[in-house]
Amino acid sequence: MSDQASDQASDQSESVATDPLVEFLEEQVDYMREQLRREREASAELRRIVAGLAQRVPELEASREALREARESPETGSEGVARER
């Protein structure tokens, strides 16, 4: 009887493996895994971009401060006065 039970279990596993629903779900899982992999890559790319921009913040602030000082300096002449009005 144990041979019959193992044959029955084998038959069930074969029918499950070829079941169209199981195949469809396996394809969906593969697709979702690929999507997840792509999203993780995109997320890593965005983190690299943000990190690069964050490193440039002090440089950009210094540049903005230099522009502000240049506009406020007496060398701008009437241009500086016109902008204040």
Phi and psi restraints in degrees (range 20) as a CNS / XPLOR table:
assign (resid 1 and name C) (resid 2 and name N)
       (resid 2 and name CA) (resid 2 and name C) 1.0 -67.5 20.0 2
assign (resid 2 and name N) (resid 2 and name CA)
       (resid 2 and name C) (resid 3 and name N) 1.0 -31.8 20.0 2
assign (resid 2 and name C) (resid 3 and name N)
       (resid 3 and name CA) (resid 3 and name C) 1.0 -64.6 20.0 2
assign (resid 3 and name N) (resid 3 and name CA)
       (resid 3 and name C) (resid 4 and name N) 1.0 -39.8 20.0 2
assign (resid 3 and name C) (resid 4 and name N)
       (resid 4 and name CA) (resid 4 and name C) 1.0 -65.9 20.0 2
assign (resid 4 and name N) (resid 4 and name CA)
       (resid 4 and name C) (resid 5 and name N) 1.0 -39.3 20.0 2
assign (resid 4 and name C) (resid 5 and name N)
       (resid 5 and name CA) (resid 5 and name C) 1.0 -66.3 20.0 2
assign (resid 5 and name N) (resid 5 and name CA)
       (resid 5 and name C) (resid 6 and name N) 1.0 -40.6 20.0 2
assign (resid 5 and name C) (resid 6 and name N)
       (resid 6 and name CA) (resid 6 and name C) 1.0 -69.9 20.0 2
assign (resid 6 and name N) (resid 6 and name CA)
       (resid 6 and name C) (resid 7 and name N) 1.0 -35.5 20.0 2
assign (resid 6 and name C) (resid 7 and name N)
       (resid 7 and name CA) (resid 7 and name C) 1.0 -64.2 20.0 2
assign (resid 7 and name N) (resid 7 and name CA)
       (resid 7 and name C) (resid 8 and name N) 1.0 -41.1 20.0 2
assign (resid 7 and name C) (resid 8 and name N)
       (resid 8 and name CA) (resid 8 and name C) 1.0 -65.7 20.0 2
assign (resid 8 and name N) (resid 8 and name CA)
       (resid 8 and name C) (resid 9 and name N) 1.0 -42.0 20.0 2
assign (resid 8 and name C) (resid 9 and name N)
       (resid 9 and name CA) (resid 9 and name C) 1.0 -64.6 20.0 2
assign (resid 9 and name N) (resid 9 and name CA)
       (resid 9 and name C) (resid 10 and name N) 1.0 -38.6 20.0 2
assign (resid 9 and name C) (resid 10 and name N)
       (resid 10 and name CA) (resid 10 and name C) 1.0 -65.0 20.0 2
assign (resid 10 and name N) (resid 10 and name CA)
       (resid 10 and name C) (resid 11 and name N) 1.0 -42.8 20.0 2
assign (resid 10 and name C) (resid 11 and name N)
       (resid 11 and name CA) (resid 11 and name C) 1.0 -61.9 20.0 2
assign (resid 11 and name N) (resid 11 and name CA)
       (resid 11 and name C) (resid 12 and name N) 1.0 -41.0 20.0 2
assign (resid 11 and name C) (resid 12 and name N)
       (resid 12 and name CA) (resid 12 and name C) 1.0 -66.6 20.0 2
assign (resid 12 and name N) (resid 12 and name CA)
       (resid 12 and name C) (resid 13 and name N) 1.0 -40.5 20.0 2
assign (resid 12 and name C) (resid 13 and name N)
       (resid 13 and name CA) (resid 13 and name C) 1.0 -67.3 20.0 2
assign (resid 13 and name N) (resid 13 and name CA)
       (resid 13 and name C) (resid 14 and name N) 1.0 -35.3 20.0 2
assign (resid 13 and name C) (resid 14 and name N)
       (resid 14 and name CA) (resid 14 and name C) 1.0 -67.3 20.0 2
assign (resid 14 and name N) (resid 14 and name CA)
       (resid 14 and name C) (resid 15 and name N) 1.0 -41.5 20.0 2
assign (resid 14 and name C) (resid 15 and name N)
       (resid 15 and name CA) (resid 15 and name C) 1.0 -69.6 20.0 2
assign (resid 15 and name N) (resid 15 and name CA)
       (resid 15 and name C) (resid 16 and name N) 1.0 -33.8 20.0 2
assign (resid 15 and name C) (resid 16 and name N)
       (resid 16 and name CA) (resid 16 and name C) 1.0 -69.3 20.0 2
assign (resid 16 and name N) (resid 16 and name CA)
       (resid 16 and name C) (resid 17 and name N) 1.0 -40.0 20.0 2
assign (resid 16 and name C) (resid 17 and name N)
       (resid 17 and name CA) (resid 17 and name C) 1.0 -65.1 20.0 2
assign (resid 17 and name N) (resid 17 and name CA)
       (resid 17 and name C) (resid 18 and name N) 1.0 -29.9 20.0 2
assign (resid 17 and name C) (resid 18 and name N)
       (resid 18 and name CA) (resid 18 and name C) 1.0 -99.3 20.0 2
assign (resid 18 and name N) (resid 18 and name CA)
       (resid 18 and name C) (resid 19 and name N) 1.0 1.4 20.0 2
assign (resid 18 and name C) (resid 19 and name N)
       (resid 19 and name CA) (resid 19 and name C) 1.0 -63.0 20.0 2
assign (resid 19 and name N) (resid 19 and name CA)
       (resid 19 and name C) (resid 20 and name N) 1.0 127.3 20.0 2
assign (resid 19 and name C) (resid 20 and name N)
       (resid 20 and name CA) (resid 20 and name C) 1.0 -58.5 20.0 2
assign (resid 20 and name N) (resid 20 and name CA)
       (resid 20 and name C) (resid 21 and name N) 1.0 -34.1 20.0 2
assign (resid 20 and name C) (resid 21 and name N)
       (resid 21 and name CA) (resid 21 and name C) 1.0 -65.5 20.0 2
assign (resid 21 and name N) (resid 21 and name CA)
       (resid 21 and name C) (resid 22 and name N) 1.0 -42.6 20.0 2
assign (resid 21 and name C) (resid 22 and name N)
       (resid 22 and name CA) (resid 22 and name C) 1.0 -63.6 20.0 2
assign (resid 22 and name N) (resid 22 and name CA)
       (resid 22 and name C) (resid 23 and name N) 1.0 -43.3 20.0 2
assign (resid 22 and name C) (resid 23 and name N)
       (resid 23 and name CA) (resid 23 and name C) 1.0 -61.9 20.0 2
assign (resid 23 and name N) (resid 23 and name CA)
       (resid 23 and name C) (resid 24 and name N) 1.0 -43.3 20.0 2
assign (resid 23 and name C) (resid 24 and name N)
       (resid 24 and name CA) (resid 24 and name C) 1.0 -60.9 20.0 2
assign (resid 24 and name N) (resid 24 and name CA)
       (resid 24 and name C) (resid 25 and name N) 1.0 -46.0 20.0 2
assign (resid 24 and name C) (resid 25 and name N)
       (resid 25 and name CA) (resid 25 and name C) 1.0 -65.5 20.0 2
assign (resid 25 and name N) (resid 25 and name CA)
       (resid 25 and name C) (resid 26 and name N) 1.0 -37.4 20.0 2
assign (resid 25 and name C) (resid 26 and name N)
       (resid 26 and name CA) (resid 26 and name C) 1.0 -63.6 20.0 2
assign (resid 26 and name N) (resid 26 and name CA)
       (resid 26 and name C) (resid 27 and name N) 1.0 -40.4 20.0 2
assign (resid 26 and name C) (resid 27 and name N)
       (resid 27 and name CA) (resid 27 and name C) 1.0 -63.5 20.0 2
assign (resid 27 and name N) (resid 27 and name CA)
       (resid 27 and name C) (resid 28 and name N) 1.0 -40.6 20.0 2
assign (resid 27 and name C) (resid 28 and name N)
       (resid 28 and name CA) (resid 28 and name C) 1.0 -64.2 20.0 2
assign (resid 28 and name N) (resid 28 and name CA)
       (resid 28 and name C) (resid 29 and name N) 1.0 -41.1 20.0 2
assign (resid 28 and name C) (resid 29 and name N)
       (resid 29 and name CA) (resid 29 and name C) 1.0 -63.2 20.0 2
assign (resid 29 and name N) (resid 29 and name CA)
       (resid 29 and name C) (resid 30 and name N) 1.0 -44.3 20.0 2
assign (resid 29 and name C) (resid 30 and name N)
       (resid 30 and name CA) (resid 30 and name C) 1.0 -60.2 20.0 2
assign (resid 30 and name N) (resid 30 and name CA)
       (resid 30 and name C) (resid 31 and name N) 1.0 -43.4 20.0 2
assign (resid 30 and name C) (resid 31 and name N)
       (resid 31 and name CA) (resid 31 and name C) 1.0 -62.2 20.0 2
assign (resid 31 and name N) (resid 31 and name CA)
       (resid 31 and name C) (resid 32 and name N) 1.0 -46.0 20.0 2
assign (resid 31 and name C) (resid 32 and name N)
       (resid 32 and name CA) (resid 32 and name C) 1.0 -65.3 20.0 2
assign (resid 32 and name N) (resid 32 and name CA)
       (resid 32 and name C) (resid 33 and name N) 1.0 -36.4 20.0 2
assign (resid 32 and name C) (resid 33 and name N)
       (resid 33 and name CA) (resid 33 and name C) 1.0 -63.7 20.0 2
assign (resid 33 and name N) (resid 33 and name CA)
       (resid 33 and name C) (resid 34 and name N) 1.0 -41.1 20.0 2
assign (resid 33 and name C) (resid 34 and name N)
       (resid 34 and name CA) (resid 34 and name C) 1.0 -65.2 20.0 2
assign (resid 34 and name N) (resid 34 and name CA)
       (resid 34 and name C) (resid 35 and name N) 1.0 -42.6 20.0 2
assign (resid 34 and name C) (resid 35 and name N)
       (resid 35 and name CA) (resid 35 and name C) 1.0 -61.1 20.0 2
assign (resid 35 and name N) (resid 35 and name CA)
       (resid 35 and name C) (resid 36 and name N) 1.0 -43.8 20.0 2
assign (resid 35 and name C) (resid 36 and name N)
       (resid 36 and name CA) (resid 36 and name C) 1.0 -61.9 20.0 2
assign (resid 36 and name N) (resid 36 and name CA)
       (resid 36 and name C) (resid 37 and name N) 1.0 -41.9 20.0 2
assign (resid 36 and name C) (resid 37 and name N)
       (resid 37 and name CA) (resid 37 and name C) 1.0 -61.4 20.0 2
assign (resid 37 and name N) (resid 37 and name CA)
       (resid 37 and name C) (resid 38 and name N) 1.0 -44.4 20.0 2
assign (resid 37 and name C) (resid 38 and name N)
       (resid 38 and name CA) (resid 38 and name C) 1.0 -64.7 20.0 2
assign (resid 38 and name N) (resid 38 and name CA)
       (resid 38 and name C) (resid 39 and name N) 1.0 -42.1 20.0 2
assign (resid 38 and name C) (resid 39 and name N)
       (resid 39 and name CA) (resid 39 and name C) 1.0 -64.8 20.0 2
assign (resid 39 and name N) (resid 39 and name CA)
       (resid 39 and name C) (resid 40 and name N) 1.0 -37.7 20.0 2
assign (resid 39 and name C) (resid 40 and name N)
       (resid 40 and name CA) (resid 40 and name C) 1.0 -65.5 20.0 2
assign (resid 40 and name N) (resid 40 and name CA)
       (resid 40 and name C) (resid 41 and name N) 1.0 -40.1 20.0 2
assign (resid 40 and name C) (resid 41 and name N)
       (resid 41 and name CA) (resid 41 and name C) 1.0 -63.4 20.0 2
assign (resid 41 and name N) (resid 41 and name CA)
       (resid 41 and name C) (resid 42 and name N) 1.0 -43.2 20.0 2
assign (resid 41 and name C) (resid 42 and name N)
       (resid 42 and name CA) (resid 42 and name C) 1.0 -64.5 20.0 2
assign (resid 42 and name N) (resid 42 and name CA)
       (resid 42 and name C) (resid 43 and name N) 1.0 -40.0 20.0 2
assign (resid 42 and name C) (resid 43 and name N)
       (resid 43 and name CA) (resid 43 and name C) 1.0 -64.0 20.0 2
assign (resid 43 and name N) (resid 43 and name CA)
       (resid 43 and name C) (resid 44 and name N) 1.0 -41.6 20.0 2
assign (resid 43 and name C) (resid 44 and name N)
       (resid 44 and name CA) (resid 44 and name C) 1.0 -63.1 20.0 2
assign (resid 44 and name N) (resid 44 and name CA)
       (resid 44 and name C) (resid 45 and name N) 1.0 -40.1 20.0 2
assign (resid 44 and name C) (resid 45 and name N)
       (resid 45 and name CA) (resid 45 and name C) 1.0 -62.6 20.0 2
assign (resid 45 and name N) (resid 45 and name CA)
       (resid 45 and name C) (resid 46 and name N) 1.0 -44.3 20.0 2
assign (resid 45 and name C) (resid 46 and name N)
       (resid 46 and name CA) (resid 46 and name C) 1.0 -63.7 20.0 2
assign (resid 46 and name N) (resid 46 and name CA)
       (resid 46 and name C) (resid 47 and name N) 1.0 -39.8 20.0 2
assign (resid 46 and name C) (resid 47 and name N)
       (resid 47 and name CA) (resid 47 and name C) 1.0 -62.9 20.0 2
assign (resid 47 and name N) (resid 47 and name CA)
       (resid 47 and name C) (resid 48 and name N) 1.0 -38.7 20.0 2
assign (resid 47 and name C) (resid 48 and name N)
       (resid 48 and name CA) (resid 48 and name C) 1.0 -64.0 20.0 2
assign (resid 48 and name N) (resid 48 and name CA)
       (resid 48 and name C) (resid 49 and name N) 1.0 -41.6 20.0 2
assign (resid 48 and name C) (resid 49 and name N)
       (resid 49 and name CA) (resid 49 and name C) 1.0 -64.0 20.0 2
assign (resid 49 and name N) (resid 49 and name CA)
       (resid 49 and name C) (resid 50 and name N) 1.0 -46.3 20.0 2
assign (resid 49 and name C) (resid 50 and name N)
       (resid 50 and name CA) (resid 50 and name C) 1.0 -62.6 20.0 2
assign (resid 50 and name N) (resid 50 and name CA)
       (resid 50 and name C) (resid 51 and name N) 1.0 -41.6 20.0 2
assign (resid 50 and name C) (resid 51 and name N)
       (resid 51 and name CA) (resid 51 and name C) 1.0 -62.5 20.0 2
assign (resid 51 and name N) (resid 51 and name CA)
       (resid 51 and name C) (resid 52 and name N) 1.0 -41.0 20.0 2
assign (resid 51 and name C) (resid 52 and name N)
       (resid 52 and name CA) (resid 52 and name C) 1.0 -63.6 20.0 2
assign (resid 52 and name N) (resid 52 and name CA)
       (resid 52 and name C) (resid 53 and name N) 1.0 -41.5 20.0 2
assign (resid 52 and name C) (resid 53 and name N)
       (resid 53 and name CA) (resid 53 and name C) 1.0 -68.3 20.0 2
assign (resid 53 and name N) (resid 53 and name CA)
       (resid 53 and name C) (resid 54 and name N) 1.0 -39.2 20.0 2
assign (resid 53 and name C) (resid 54 and name N)
       (resid 54 and name CA) (resid 54 and name C) 1.0 -62.9 20.0 2
assign (resid 54 and name N) (resid 54 and name CA)
       (resid 54 and name C) (resid 55 and name N) 1.0 -33.8 20.0 2
assign (resid 54 and name C) (resid 55 and name N)
       (resid 55 and name CA) (resid 55 and name C) 1.0 -68.6 20.0 2
assign (resid 55 and name N) (resid 55 and name CA)
       (resid 55 and name C) (resid 56 and name N) 1.0 -27.3 20.0 2
assign (resid 55 and name C) (resid 56 and name N)
       (resid 56 and name CA) (resid 56 and name C) 1.0 -85.3 20.0 2
assign (resid 56 and name N) (resid 56 and name CA)
       (resid 56 and name C) (resid 57 and name N) 1.0 -9.8 20.0 2
assign (resid 56 and name C) (resid 57 and name N)
       (resid 57 and name CA) (resid 57 and name C) 1.0 -55.5 20.0 2
assign (resid 57 and name N) (resid 57 and name CA)
       (resid 57 and name C) (resid 58 and name N) 1.0 -50.0 20.0 2
assign (resid 57 and name C) (resid 58 and name N)
       (resid 58 and name CA) (resid 58 and name C) 1.0 -59.0 20.0 2
assign (resid 58 and name N) (resid 58 and name CA)
       (resid 58 and name C) (resid 59 and name N) 1.0 -38.4 20.0 2
assign (resid 58 and name C) (resid 59 and name N)
       (resid 59 and name CA) (resid 59 and name C) 1.0 -63.5 20.0 2
assign (resid 59 and name N) (resid 59 and name CA)
       (resid 59 and name C) (resid 60 and name N) 1.0 -43.3 20.0 2
assign (resid 59 and name C) (resid 60 and name N)
       (resid 60 and name CA) (resid 60 and name C) 1.0 -68.5 20.0 2
assign (resid 60 and name N) (resid 60 and name CA)
       (resid 60 and name C) (resid 61 and name N) 1.0 -38.9 20.0 2
assign (resid 60 and name C) (resid 61 and name N)
       (resid 61 and name CA) (resid 61 and name C) 1.0 -64.5 20.0 2
assign (resid 61 and name N) (resid 61 and name CA)
       (resid 61 and name C) (resid 62 and name N) 1.0 -41.1 20.0 2
assign (resid 61 and name C) (resid 62 and name N)
       (resid 62 and name CA) (resid 62 and name C) 1.0 -63.0 20.0 2
assign (resid 62 and name N) (resid 62 and name CA)
       (resid 62 and name C) (resid 63 and name N) 1.0 -40.8 20.0 2
assign (resid 62 and name C) (resid 63 and name N)
       (resid 63 and name CA) (resid 63 and name C) 1.0 -64.1 20.0 2
assign (resid 63 and name N) (resid 63 and name CA)
       (resid 63 and name C) (resid 64 and name N) 1.0 -42.3 20.0 2
assign (resid 63 and name C) (resid 64 and name N)
       (resid 64 and name CA) (resid 64 and name C) 1.0 -64.7 20.0 2
assign (resid 64 and name N) (resid 64 and name CA)
       (resid 64 and name C) (resid 65 and name N) 1.0 -40.6 20.0 2
assign (resid 64 and name C) (resid 65 and name N)
       (resid 65 and name CA) (resid 65 and name C) 1.0 -64.2 20.0 2
assign (resid 65 and name N) (resid 65 and name CA)
       (resid 65 and name C) (resid 66 and name N) 1.0 -40.0 20.0 2
assign (resid 65 and name C) (resid 66 and name N)
       (resid 66 and name CA) (resid 66 and name C) 1.0 -64.2 20.0 2
assign (resid 66 and name N) (resid 66 and name CA)
       (resid 66 and name C) (resid 67 and name N) 1.0 -40.1 20.0 2
assign (resid 66 and name C) (resid 67 and name N)
       (resid 67 and name CA) (resid 67 and name C) 1.0 -63.7 20.0 2
assign (resid 67 and name N) (resid 67 and name CA)
       (resid 67 and name C) (resid 68 and name N) 1.0 -42.8 20.0 2
assign (resid 67 and name C) (resid 68 and name N)
       (resid 68 and name CA) (resid 68 and name C) 1.0 -62.1 20.0 2
assign (resid 68 and name N) (resid 68 and name CA)
       (resid 68 and name C) (resid 69 and name N) 1.0 -44.4 20.0 2
assign (resid 68 and name C) (resid 69 and name N)
       (resid 69 and name CA) (resid 69 and name C) 1.0 -64.5 20.0 2
assign (resid 69 and name N) (resid 69 and name CA)
       (resid 69 and name C) (resid 70 and name N) 1.0 -38.5 20.0 2
assign (resid 69 and name C) (resid 70 and name N)
       (resid 70 and name CA) (resid 70 and name C) 1.0 -64.9 20.0 2
assign (resid 70 and name N) (resid 70 and name CA)
       (resid 70 and name C) (resid 71 and name N) 1.0 -38.0 20.0 2
assign (resid 70 and name C) (resid 71 and name N)
       (resid 71 and name CA) (resid 71 and name C) 1.0 -69.7 20.0 2
assign (resid 71 and name N) (resid 71 and name CA)
       (resid 71 and name C) (resid 72 and name N) 1.0 -33.6 20.0 2
assign (resid 71 and name C) (resid 72 and name N)
       (resid 72 and name CA) (resid 72 and name C) 1.0 -87.1 20.0 2
assign (resid 72 and name N) (resid 72 and name CA)
       (resid 72 and name C) (resid 73 and name N) 1.0 -10.2 20.0 2
assign (resid 72 and name C) (resid 73 and name N)
       (resid 73 and name CA) (resid 73 and name C) 1.0 -70.8 20.0 2
assign (resid 73 and name N) (resid 73 and name CA)
       (resid 73 and name C) (resid 74 and name N) 1.0 153.7 20.0 2
assign (resid 73 and name C) (resid 74 and name N)
       (resid 74 and name CA) (resid 74 and name C) 1.0 -66.7 20.0 2
assign (resid 74 and name N) (resid 74 and name CA)
       (resid 74 and name C) (resid 75 and name N) 1.0 -14.2 20.0 2
assign (resid 74 and name C) (resid 75 and name N)
       (resid 75 and name CA) (resid 75 and name C) 1.0 -68.9 20.0 2
assign (resid 75 and name N) (resid 75 and name CA)
       (resid 75 and name C) (resid 76 and name N) 1.0 -17.9 20.0 2
assign (resid 75 and name C) (resid 76 and name N)
       (resid 76 and name CA) (resid 76 and name C) 1.0 -73.5 20.0 2
assign (resid 76 and name N) (resid 76 and name CA)
       (resid 76 and name C) (resid 77 and name N) 1.0 -18.2 20.0 2
assign (resid 76 and name C) (resid 77 and name N)
       (resid 77 and name CA) (resid 77 and name C) 1.0 64.0 20.0 2
assign (resid 77 and name N) (resid 77 and name CA)
       (resid 77 and name C) (resid 78 and name N) 1.0 -135.5 20.0 2
assign (resid 77 and name C) (resid 78 and name N)
       (resid 78 and name CA) (resid 78 and name C) 1.0 -68.5 20.0 2
assign (resid 78 and name N) (resid 78 and name CA)
       (resid 78 and name C) (resid 79 and name N) 1.0 -22.5 20.0 2
assign (resid 78 and name C) (resid 79 and name N)
       (resid 79 and name CA) (resid 79 and name C) 1.0 -62.5 20.0 2
assign (resid 79 and name N) (resid 79 and name CA)
       (resid 79 and name C) (resid 80 and name N) 1.0 -43.7 20.0 2
assign (resid 79 and name C) (resid 80 and name N)
       (resid 80 and name CA) (resid 80 and name C) 1.0 -63.9 20.0 2
assign (resid 80 and name N) (resid 80 and name CA)
       (resid 80 and name C) (resid 81 and name N) 1.0 -36.7 20.0 2
assign (resid 80 and name C) (resid 81 and name N)
       (resid 81 and name CA) (resid 81 and name C) 1.0 -69.6 20.0 2
assign (resid 81 and name N) (resid 81 and name CA)
       (resid 81 and name C) (resid 82 and name N) 1.0 -40.5 20.0 2
assign (resid 81 and name C) (resid 82 and name N)
       (resid 82 and name CA) (resid 82 and name C) 1.0 -64.8 20.0 2
assign (resid 82 and name N) (resid 82 and name CA)
       (resid 82 and name C) (resid 83 and name N) 1.0 -36.0 20.0 2
assign (resid 82 and name C) (resid 83 and name N)
       (resid 83 and name CA) (resid 83 and name C) 1.0 -73.1 20.0 2
assign (resid 83 and name N) (resid 83 and name CA)
       (resid 83 and name C) (resid 84 and name N) 1.0 -27.3 20.0 2
assign (resid 83 and name C) (resid 84 and name N)
       (resid 84 and name CA) (resid 84 and name C) 1.0 -72.6 20.0 2
assign (resid 84 and name N) (resid 84 and name CA)
       (resid 84 and name C) (resid 85 and name N) 1.0 -24.8 20.0 2
